[in-house]
Amino acid sequence: MNTFRMKLVAVLIAGMFSSLSSADAATYDELLKAIRIVETGGEPNDGIGAKGDYGKALGPFQIWKVYWHDAIEFAPEIGGKYEDCSKHEYSRKVIKAYMTRYAKQALADKDWETIARIHNGGPKGHKKEATLGYWRKVKKQLK
């Protein structure tokens, strides 16, 4: 292989790795932290009392009752009641069940964009143009 081709291959390989954003390297915990910041500004006191969307969403991750119901239906062992979504650790369990139900492959692939957009827009949220802005906000927090 001549020198030009070797340099070209090296540049292409370097470009592939440099194009990986911090969002690509983030962990699930970092994703949830970013979602929490976008949803409630990192609400202190574990998000207790945080309500949004005109009272339709609850807790540090702003979980709607229909979201909670879907998660509990899928993973009844979570137990509890909707009001428990005001607690950080309980909400994490709800999100994990919801994503296992609707975004199992995205969890396996660490596809944080799909997970964030489903969190924001429901089971098909990753296909909705309306959730792209939400993803940009979450991604910014992952940097």
Stockholm file with secondary structure:
# STOCKHOLM 1.0

chainA/1-143         MNTFRMKLVAVLIAGMFSSLSSADAATYDELLKAIRIVETGGEPNDGIGAKGDYGKALGPFQIWKVYWHDAIEFAPEIGGKYEDCSKHEYSRKVIKAYMTRYAKQALADKDWETIARIHNGGPKGHKKEATLGYWRKVKKQLK
#=GR chainA/1-143 SS CCHHHHHHHHHHHHHHHHTCCHHHHCCHHHHHHHHHHHHHSSCSGGGTTCEETTTTEETTTTEEHHHHHHHHHHCGGGCCCGGGGGSHHHHHHHHHHHHHHHCHHHHHHTCHHHHHHHHHHCTTGGGCGGGHHHHHHHHHHTC
#=GC SS_cons         CCHHHHHHHHHHHHHHHHTCCHHHHCCHHHHHHHHHHHHHSSCSGGGTTCEETTTTEETTTTEEHHHHHHHHHHCGGGCCCGGGGGSHHHHHHHHHHHHHHHCHHHHHHTCHHHHHHHHHHCTTGGGCGGGHHHHHHHHHHTC
//
